[in-house]
Amino acid sequence: MAPATEVATIPLASGAAIEDADSSAGKVWQSTLDTVSQQDGFQRAYYGREVENQSVLQLFIDWDSLDHHKQFIASPIYGPFAKHLMTIVDGTLTMLHANFAPHPPTAALGTISPVTEVLTFYFEKENDGFDSKLRQFIKVISENAEGFKAASGGWVIEDVEYKGKKGKAYVAILGWESVKAHMNFRETQAFKENINIVRADPLGMEVHHTEFVAR
């Protein structure tokens, strides 16, 4: 079984200071991380608030396989665990899984990357050639961008919905020295001449930045 990374997007309740270990939200969050880290098949976790929307928390968890996470979901402790977590959530929590390559995606998610660009590309169905196109574009970045650190990417295992239609998604994570480093690259000729490599095929795309810390 291939390793899988859980990709969770968590809209936090107003005032939920998860970074403060002494706050009620901080205690809930630490309990959440403690419980997850004790599960069979858990490898590591990364979490952080979206730079552009501080009320949204992203949680990435590396598992030995998707089945290991499913076993946790099916266990007796999951119900109370989820209910406890939802006390600091305001909105719809989404949870997907992706097979990132390279795995683990640690370098792009905080160990050497202060900020991570999270790109989600949407398709009607899996596109066999998109992996190679993304690698081609990342090569352009690595050769031309100051402050670029690392990258990983993979297809989302589950079907997703985009503008009311079911389809597939590809998530790419690119580590940067700063958001400014990424924005500076977007102004370069190298970016403008090559971005269509990855923009031509998808139905659409979403991008934001997250400052991840590793658990």
C-alpha positions as semicolon CSV with decimal commas, in nm:
position;residue;x (nm);y (nm);z (nm)
1;M;0,000;0,000;0,000
2;A;0,128;0,342;-0,096
3;P;0,166;0,617;0,163
4;A;-0,105;0,883;0,154
5;T;-0,127;1,237;0,283
6;E;-0,448;1,360;0,440
7;V;-0,528;1,718;0,335
8;A;-0,775;1,880;0,574
9;T;-0,909;2,235;0,556
10;I;-1,053;2,355;0,885
11;P;-1,248;2,682;0,922
12;L;-1,177;2,790;1,277
13;A;-1,429;2,948;1,510
14;S;-1,377;3,318;1,574
15;G;-1,115;3,375;1,841
16;A;-0,989;3,015;1,841
17;A;-0,630;3,073;1,951
18;I;-0,494;2,727;1,876
19;E;-0,136;2,854;1,903
20;D;-0,192;2,937;2,273
21;A;-0,153;2,607;2,455
22;D;-0,324;2,749;2,763
23;S;-0,640;2,859;2,580
24;S;-0,944;2,634;2,547
25;A;-0,895;2,612;2,169
26;G;-0,525;2,543;2,216
27;K;-0,604;2,253;2,448
28;V;-0,852;2,108;2,198
29;W;-0,597;2,138;1,919
30;Q;-0,317;1,978;2,120
31;S;-0,552;1,695;2,215
32;T;-0,638;1,651;1,846
33;L;-0,271;1,626;1,749
34;D;-0,196;1,392;2,041
35;T;-0,476;1,153;1,944
36;V;-0,383;1,148;1,576
37;S;-0,014;1,092;1,647
38;Q;-0,097;0,783;1,855
39;Q;-0,274;0,605;1,568
40;D;-0,132;0,309;1,382
41;G;0,016;0,422;1,051
42;F;0,065;0,785;1,153
43;Q;0,394;0,928;1,021
44;R;0,388;1,303;1,081
45;A;0,162;1,608;1,072
46;Y;0,199;1,965;0,949
47;Y;-0,042;2,249;1,020
48;G;-0,075;2,623;0,980
49;R;-0,312;2,908;0,903
50;E;-0,363;3,025;0,547
51;V;-0,174;3,349;0,496
52;E;-0,456;3,503;0,295
53;N;-0,731;3,390;0,533
54;Q;-0,615;3,352;0,892
55;S;-0,944;3,194;0,999
56;V;-0,867;2,884;0,789
57;L;-0,635;2,617;0,926
58;Q;-0,473;2,356;0,706
59;L;-0,369;2,017;0,841
60;F;-0,162;1,773;0,637
61;I;-0,104;1,426;0,784
62;D;0,123;1,162;0,634
63;W;-0,010;0,807;0,678
64;D;0,151;0,474;0,592
65;S;-0,154;0,419;0,370
66;L;-0,507;0,543;0,313
67;D;-0,632;0,226;0,484
68;H;-0,460;0,326;0,807
69;H;-0,653;0,651;0,817
70;K;-0,976;0,468;0,731
71;Q;-0,913;0,231;1,021
72;F;-0,883;0,528;1,255
73;I;-1,210;0,673;1,121
74;A;-1,382;0,338;1,179
75;S;-1,249;0,303;1,534
76;P;-1,461;0,365;1,849
77;I;-1,250;0,665;1,950
78;Y;-1,309;0,858;1,628
79;G;-1,660;0,982;1,709
80;P;-1,565;1,152;2,038
81;F;-1,239;1,272;1,878
82;A;-1,424;1,441;1,591
83;K;-1,687;1,590;1,823
84;H;-1,414;1,743;2,039
85;L;-1,238;1,892;1,736
86;M;-1,562;2,040;1,604
87;T;-1,590;2,260;1,916
88;I;-1,328;2,491;1,757
89;V;-1,466;2,466;1,402
90;D;-1,711;2,706;1,240
91;G;-1,812;2,587;0,896
92;T;-1,754;2,284;0,679
93;L;-1,437;2,086;0,741
94;T;-1,309;1,920;0,422
95;M;-1,082;1,618;0,416
96;L;-0,912;1,465;0,110
97;H;-0,613;1,240;0,049
98;A;-0,335;1,267;-0,205
99;N;-0,044;1,046;-0,310
100;F;0,239;1,300;-0,307
101;A;0,564;1,242;-0,491
102;P;0,817;1,273;-0,354
103;H;0,689;1,132;-0,026
104;P;0,714;1,247;0,241
105;P;0,652;1,605;0,123
106;T;0,837;1,733;0,430
107;A;1,074;1,972;0,253
108;A;0,787;2,169;0,099
109;L;0,587;2,176;0,422
110;G;0,798;2,356;0,675
111;T;1,129;2,184;0,741
112;I;1,319;2,409;0,499
113;S;1,027;2,611;0,361
114;P;0,899;2,901;0,574
115;V;0,589;2,930;0,356
116;T;0,412;2,688;0,123
117;E;0,223;2,770;-0,193
118;V;-0,070;2,529;-0,212
119;L;-0,203;2,483;-0,565
120;T;-0,512;2,280;-0,650
121;F;-0,582;2,205;-1,016
122;Y;-0,925;2,076;-1,121
123;F;-0,994;1,837;-1,409
124;E;-1,286;1,641;-1,552
125;K;-1,075;1,325;-1,508
126;E;-0,716;1,231;-1,428
127;N;-0,474;1,365;-1,688
128;D;-0,187;1,120;-1,739
129;G;0,047;1,386;-1,874
130;F;-0,002;1,650;-1,606
131;D;0,262;1,512;-1,368
132;S;0,534;1,555;-1,627
133;K;0,411;1,905;-1,717
134;L;0,420;2,008;-1,353
135;R;0,774;1,871;-1,317
136;Q;0,871;2,070;-1,625
137;F;0,732;2,388;-1,471
138;I;0,899;2,319;-1,135
139;K;1,230;2,283;-1,320
140;V;1,174;2,631;-1,464
141;I;1,107;2,760;-1,112
142;S;1,415;2,595;-0,963
143;E;1,636;2,742;-1,237
144;N;1,493;3,094;-1,226
145;A;1,333;3,173;-0,891
146;E;1,516;3,314;-0,591
147;G;1,381;3,176;-0,265
148;F;1,232;2,855;-0,406
149;K;1,294;2,560;-0,174
150;A;1,117;2,236;-0,269
151;A;0,806;2,088;-0,427
152;S;0,584;1,783;-0,422
153;G;0,253;1,696;-0,583
154;G;-0,003;1,427;-0,646
155;W;-0,353;1,335;-0,752
156;V;-0,632;1,350;-0,495
157;I;-0,767;0,999;-0,441
158;E;-1,130;1,102;-0,397
159;D;-1,352;1,266;-0,654
160;V;-1,396;1,638;-0,594
161;E;-1,652;1,896;-0,693
162;Y;-1,563;2,206;-0,894
163;K;-1,827;2,459;-0,993
164;G;-2,102;2,207;-0,932
165;K;-1,943;1,922;-1,130
166;K;-1,768;1,608;-1,007
167;G;-1,413;1,557;-1,125
168;K;-1,055;1,504;-1,013
169;A;-0,798;1,729;-0,855
170;Y;-0,421;1,753;-0,840
171;V;-0,254;1,921;-0,542
172;A;0,092;2,073;-0,576
173;I;0,284;2,216;-0,282
174;L;0,577;2,449;-0,344
175;G;0,800;2,567;-0,062
176;W;0,930;2,925;-0,063
177;E;1,149;3,146;0,151
178;S;0,858;3,392;0,170
179;V;0,535;3,491;-0,002
180;K;0,727;3,784;-0,150
181;A;0,975;3,545;-0,313
182;H;0,685;3,371;-0,486
183;M;0,526;3,701;-0,589
184;N;0,859;3,825;-0,726
185;F;0,891;3,515;-0,942
186;R;0,544;3,573;-1,084
187;E;0,670;3,904;-1,225
188;T;0,958;3,743;-1,414
189;Q;0,972;3,663;-1,784
190;A;1,042;3,298;-1,700
191;F;0,708;3,274;-1,521
192;K;0,512;3,455;-1,791
193;E;0,662;3,242;-2,069
194;N;0,608;2,909;-1,895
195;I;0,300;2,928;-1,672
196;N;0,077;2,801;-1,953
197;I;0,253;2,464;-1,918
198;V;0,031;2,397;-1,616
199;R;-0,258;2,633;-1,688
200;A;-0,358;2,498;-2,028
201;D;-0,517;2,165;-1,927
202;P;-0,709;2,215;-1,600
203;L;-1,067;2,339;-1,583
204;G;-0,952;2,578;-1,313
205;M;-0,715;2,623;-1,023
206;E;-0,695;2,768;-0,672
207;V;-0,386;2,895;-0,491
208;H;-0,303;3,020;-0,143
209;H;-0,009;3,020;0,098
210;T;0,026;2,852;0,437
211;E;0,296;2,879;0,700
212;F;0,324;2,518;0,817
213;V;0,485;2,386;1,131
214;A;0,561;2,017;1,177
215;R;0,423;1,807;1,458
